Amino acid sequence: MFQGSICALITPFKDGRVDYAAFEALIERHMEQGTHGLVPCGTTGESPTLSHEEHERIVEVCVKTAAGRIPVIAGAGSNSTAEAIGLTRHAASIGANAVLVVTPYYNKPNQEGLYAHFKALNDCADIPLYIYNIPGRSVIDMTVDTMARLAQLPNIAGVKDATGDMNRVSQQHLAIGAGFNQLSGDDGTALGFMAHGGHGCISVTANVAPAQCAAFQNACLENDFEKARELHNHLMPLHEALFADISPAPVKYAASLLNLCSGELRLPLVEVSREVGHKVKQALDSVGLL
């Protein structure tokens, strides 16, 4: 079971290409500052604009650089089941600890289609699989009943829940049991998620504030919710600023201000406006990062 602060890694670019040196440096920084796990090639890593070759190499570099020190949950989602199977098998073959698979976007399968998609992935490789339920991006919402059906399969290990619905944590716990690994996908509601019995957060903010996000998660895991609330309130302006525009544009701008990598994005994403950039600067300053 994975827990704590798990960073949804950005993918650094330089002149249109993946900046692998910056990517490796980011991973080492996470090691130094207490991050509990890494997710390469998720939405925050701009996976929709990565080529298959880039996607696979980024996962390989992440696994190699992490070198078993913390777990790697490789992004392997697609709205094509065959493509998701290929990415899942690749992640399993190079030693990733698990895969994260988003509910298929755009084609809008019904609940039976969702079940069939994830069952095919369960059957294709022997690796723990996390369902990424994010209706805000994929349009569809996996129901608790469908998730409970899938949880009976041997490789379905947990969920990254980005519904923002705190009821889901308890509902999924009651329907599936304590062994189902529930990870938040939303920094702003992570405190409530953890208080309801969650196990961690796949975090965007951890890209720029890894030590503070890890401290917050450690407090939650120790059931010290007074301390966790203080840390959460301290980070809240940063959580809000990093979602003041479409992610990962704000967090990439923040990373550039901290000289971690360039703020370069791939179209159709564009850099943040001056107004959003000002909010990001102010938030970084408020939490002591600038």
N, C-alpha and C positions, 0 to 999 in steps of 0.2 A: 504494500500500500504506500502510495506517495503522499507526502504531506508538506506543509509549510509554504514558503515563498518560491514559486516555480516561475521563472521568467519566460514570458513569450518574447523570444529574441527578435530584435530588429535585424534586418539584413543590410549591412553597410554597402553602399555603392560608391564607385569612384570612376568618373568619366563613362558611365553606363555599364560598367562591369562590377561584379561582386568583388568587394575589397576583403579578401580572405585574411590579410594581415590584421586589419582592424577587427574583423570578426573573432579571430583567435584572441586578440587582446581583450575584447569584451568578455569572452568566456573566462579568461584568467582573472579578470576583475571580479566576476561573480564568485569565483572560488575564494578569493581573498576576503570578500565582504559577506560571506555567509549564506548566499542563495542556496536553496535546498534542491533545485532541479532546473532543467532547461528544456524549452520547447523551440527547436528550430523549424522554420518553414511553416509557421502558422499564418493566420491572417496578418498579424503584426509584422511578420517577416516578408510580407508582400508576395506570398506564394502564388497568387493568380498570375503574376507577371514573370515568374521564374520559368526558365526552360526546364525540361526534364533533367537534362545534364546538370544544370546549376542546382536544382532541387536535391538531387542525389548527392552531389559533391558537398553541399552545405551540411547535409546530415552526416556524411562521412567525416568531415572536418570537425563537427561538433562532438561526435562520439570519440574521435581520436584525441581531441584536445581535452575533453573532460576526463578521459582515461580512467573511467570507473570511479572518480572521486565523488561525483553526484550523478543522479540518473538523468538520462536523456529521453524525452518523450517526443518522438519525431512526428511532425505534421505529415499526414498521409491522406488528406481528404481530397475529394473530387466529386463533382456531380455525375461523373462517369464511374460506374462500379468497376469496370475493367481497369481504368487508370488508377483508382484507389487500391485495387488489388496489387498492381505492379509496384506502387510506392510502399505498400505495407510489406510485401515480400522483400523489397530492397532493404528497408529499415531492419527487418528481422535478420537479414543475411549479414549486415555489417555490425551488428551488436547493439542496436538501440534497445533501451529497456522497455519501451512501449511505443504505441502509436496513438496519435490523436486524429480522429476522423470526423469532420464536420457533416452534419445532416445535408444531403444533396440540395444545393441551391438551384434556383431557376426552373428546373424541371418539375418541382413541387410534387413529389410522390406522396401518396396517402400513407396511412400508418402501416398498412400491409407492405407497401413498397419500401418503407423505411426498415421494417423488420427484415425483408428479403435482402436489402442492400447490406445491412450490418451482419446478417448471418453469413452471406458470401465472404465477407471480410474475416469473420470469425473462423471460417473453414479454410481460408487460404494459407495461413501461416500460424505457427505456434508462438504468438507474442501477445502480451496484454494489450487490449484495445480500449481506448477511452472515447466515448460518444461526446461530440461537441455539439451541444444544443444551443443554438443562437438564432432565435426567430427573427431578430432585428436585421440580420444579414441574409439568412437563408429563406426567410418568409414562412417556412414551415416550423411547427413546434412538435417535438416528440412528446407524446403523452406519457404519464407515469405508467400506465398499463403496458404500453409498448416497451418502455424501458425495462419494466419488470420481466416481460417475456424474454427480452434479449439477455438480461442478467443471468438467466438460467444456462446460457451457453458458456462453455469453459473459458473462453478468452475475453469475454466482455467484463472488464475490470472496474469500470467506473464512468463518471461523467464530468465534463467541464460544463457547468451550468451557467449560461449567460442570459438567462431569462429575466433576471432581476427580481424574481418572485421568491420571497423567503419561504413561502409555504412549501415549495418544491423539496427543500432539504428534508423536512419532516415527512412529507408524503412519500418520497422515495425511500427514506429510511424504513418507514412502516411497511411499504410494499415489497422491499427487497431485502432489507436487513443491514446490520452494522458493517458487514464485510464489503459492502459496495462503496467504492472510493469516490467521495463527492468533493470536487474541486470547483471553487468559484471561478467564473470567467469575467468578473466585474469588480475592479478595485474599489469603487465607491460604495458597494454594498457588502464588501468582504467581511466586515465586522459582524453584521447581522447573520450572514451565511455561516460564519464560524460559531456564533452563539447558538445557532439552530442545530449544530452538530456536524458542520463541514470539516474537512480535513486539511484544506489549504486553498491557495489561490494561484491560478495561472495569470500572472500579473504583467500589465504593460508598464506600470510605474516602476517596477523593479529594474527596468532597463537603465534608469538614471538614478534611482535611490535604492540600490540593492541592500545595503546594510540596514536601512530604516524599515524596508518592507520585511526583511528577515526578522528583525526585532519584533515587529508587530505580530507576525505569525508565531514566533516563539512564545510571546505572551499569551496568545489565544490557545496554543497547544498546551500551555501550562495552566490553563483555566484562570489566568490572572486578567480578567476582563476589565478591571479598573485601569491597569496599565495599558492594555490593548486599546481601550477607548481613548486614552490620552494620545497614544501614538497615531491612532487612526485620525483623530481630529487634527493633529499636527500635519498629517499627510494630505488631508482632504483638499486643500487648495490646489495641490499638485495633481491629485486625481482629476479634479474638475478641469484644470487647465489642459491636461493631456487629452481630454475629450472635448475640447472647445471647438475642434474641427475633426474631420474624418481621420481616425487613427489608421496608420501610424504617423501622419504628417506632423502633429505636435510633438510626439516623443522623439522623432528624428531631429526636429529643430532643437529640442532640449539637449539631445546627445551632441549636436554640433556645438552648442554653447559651452558644453563641458569638455570639448575637444576629444570626444570619444570616437567620432567618425564624422563624415560629412552628413549634411542634412538631405542629401540627394534622394529623390524618389523616382519611381517609374510611372509614366503615364498609364492610366488616366489620373493618378494622384498628382497634385501640385502642392507647392510649398504653402505654408500658412500665410495668412494675411498679416499685415503689420499689427493690427489690433490683437489677433490671437498670439502672435509672437511676443507682444508686450505682456500678455497674461502669463505666458509660459515663463518669461524672464522673472516676473514678479513672484510666481509660485516657487521657482527654483531658489530664489533669494529667501523666501519666507521659511523654507525648510533647511536653510543653511548650506545649500549646494553651490551657490555663487558667491 
